[in-house]
Amino acid sequence: MNKADLLAIGRDVLRPADSGDVVEWLEDNVHAIPDSPMPGPFRSERTPWIAEALRIAADPETKLLTILASIQSGKSLFARLLTCHIVANAPGPTMVLQATDPEAKDFALRYLRPVWNNCPPVKARLSADDLDRSTTADFDRMTLYCRGIWNEANLQRLSLRYTIADECWMAPNGHLAELSARVTAFGWMGKRIFMSQGGLAGQEFHQLHETTDQRDWNMRCPKCDHLQPWVWEQIRFPEDAKASGSWDLHKVNVGTTYECAGCRALLPDNNATRLEANARGTFVATASSANTGHIGLHWNSLASMSWGELGVLMLKAKESADQYGDEEPRRIF
């Protein structure tokens, strides 16, 4: 090691952690998300609810963050981007959890590591001893574990600063409490983030979410600027889509609109409408949090998916429940 190496190490140690906006930092440093249907660097305008969730997660005052959201709406992207920020700007032992160990391995190798490799500040911190096919990533100032939440042994012994768990509706009862105990050694710096799609009332995740302020993602009507949550009650199927007691699914698919709760304008079902409506959206609390720093976020698929396609899925799920007693499609919906 020469003088230049020592100076570089010294500068790195003395350099303050990034204190700016986490979203701006990610847009500047995440150069690609390889599995994304939209190639190129991270851009927050595509999913502003994820941007706002990242700001809330990075806030030192946030101790518990629950995220209740639909499938394919950005939960895993949120987790991957947050790990980039943690590694580069606020390092500490971290565990990212999926439902099972095989799913955790797949997530680490196919989703986490490719994003890290496209974020130079994170890639630069990977240890020379790190194994690129491992679910444990060694960085120069921290270790990140990717494990399954189903396996209780994964939740024991380690002291962690951050826990980021997805698919919490599949976690056996008591496992979220066991995971929560891992951050106690870090005191006020410990942070728990639990994410899930819809599960069953009374489950451990549901109980935790109800202790938060339960913020809903709200959009602004492009016509009148009225701030409102995305709710299914405002979906409008075409008047001629139902005849003789049967739905014409094609008409539902191509003719569904969204009625503004303010001006009653019927918004067309296209990506441009959703982008404009979400652009100045925000999370609005619907309850009082039981504890300071306990925040709950919720967004649904109306913010990002075709309302006509969702209408078809809803009608098919209802048919499965009514005719066959199969409630699983409705739960997934």
Secondary structure, 3 states (H helix, E strand, C coil): CCHHHHHHHHHHHHCCCCCCCHHHHHHHHCCCCCCCCCCCCCCHHHCHHHHHHHHHHHCCCCCEEEEEECCCCCHHHHHHHHHHHHHHHCCCCEEEEECCHHHHHHHHHHHHHHHHHCCHHHHCCECCCCCCCCCEEEECCCEEEEEECCCHHHHCCCCCCEEEECCHHHCCCCHHHHHHHHHHHHHHHCEEEEEECCCCCCCHHHHHHCCCCCEEEEEECCCCCCEEECCHHHEECCHHHEECCEECHHHHHHHCEEECCCCCCEECCCHHHHHHHHHCCEEEECCCCCCCCEEEEEECHHHCCCHHHHHHHHHHHHHHHHHHCCCHHHHHC
